[in-house]
Amino acid sequence: MGKTIDHKGFKVMDISKQRVLTGVKPTDLPHIGNYIGAIRPAIELTKKAEDSFLFIADYHALNILRDPKELKEYSYQVAAAWLALGLDPDKTVFYRQSDVPEIFEITTLLSSVAPKGLMNRAHAYKAAIDKNKELGNTGQDLDKGINMGLYTYPILMAADILSVKSTLIPVGKDQVQHVEMTRDIAGTFNHIFGEVFLLPEFYVQEKTELLPGIDGRKMSKSYNNHIPLFMDSKKRRKLIMKIMTDSKLPEEAKNPDDSLIYQLFCHFGTDDAKQEMRAGFEQGGMGYGDAKQMLFEAIESHLKEPSERYVELMSDKKNIDALLLKGAEQARAVATETLRNARVAVGL
């Protein structure tokens, strides 16, 4: 493991010596909030790491999706999006979770030692319980609508991480528990059967932030306030023009730091353009309509090549399949060794 230093309560690693793993659930087409907050930082991280793995978490998506055509299409869309946005499959092992069967046998082995009490403390399960409480459910009804996939997802997640011997997992601050639970489960297994699994560390991006949606809340598909990454230009412009603003006139001075437009623009505009918008707001003379047009043009310019690449990839899904299967072969080579060691350790 690389050198660990403490940073605001979170561990930060020497990235150049780590095997980084990222998983992405294919439950919808990514939006620009996903891109800025997760996709772009993750791709940058793969460039710094010793090696990296990234998988489409289609089994995890089964906890939510019930339409097989949707699952397949979203899996292609998510894969194409990451590739279009700069993921290099020659440098990052890129695969579908479902193409690595060793993960699921490792899940079963880990299930034999994972404490039920640990599952009870998982954020996703507790959130589902809290939602049922809000709906007035009591007793056994507290588990209404909660499937075992959601309940035991920390075990499958642990198998995802441990199977390929990853050492560093990039997470948001609210996802640190995911890695801590993996360490708990792997540690229990190792204590009982011997040192089989590497215990991973988490990595929290220092500048991780939530991107605001067009209504000012966190950009989210559930709020229907998001801007999809790949969409028709006219539709994108229409969404951007709906961004919430106050009633100040163009000639009035405005605080750019309070502006959703400026906050979004900072992620796409050039340094000169950001200074221009900021000065226009602070000095007066920059109307919200002009600022929204600048934001639209900046996003269009930034996503022009990725959008073309995305369309190209989605028009040849066999090529996506080939790339993912090649990655799965590489992932399986590592996972097979991990599984073999675990089976021997338990006496199978």
Buried (B, 14 or more C-beta within 10 A) or exposed (E): EBEEEEEEEBBBBBBEEBBBBBBBBBBBBBBBBBBBBBBBBBBEBBEEBBBBBBBBBBBBBBBBBEEEEBBBBBBBBBBBBBBBBBBEBEEBBBBBBBBBEBBBBBBEBBBEBBEEEBBEEBEBBEEBBEBBEEEEBEEEEBBEEBEEBBBBBBBBBBBBBBBBBBBBBBBBEEBBBBBBBBBBBBEBBBEEBEEBBBBBBBBBBEEBEEBBBBBEEBBBBEEEBBBBBBBEEEEBBEBBBEBBBEEBEBEEEBEBEEBBBBBBBBBBBEEEBBEBBBEBBBEBEBBBEBBBBBBBBBBBEBBEEBBEBBEEBBEEBEEBBEBBEBBBEBBBEBBBBBBEBBBEBBEE
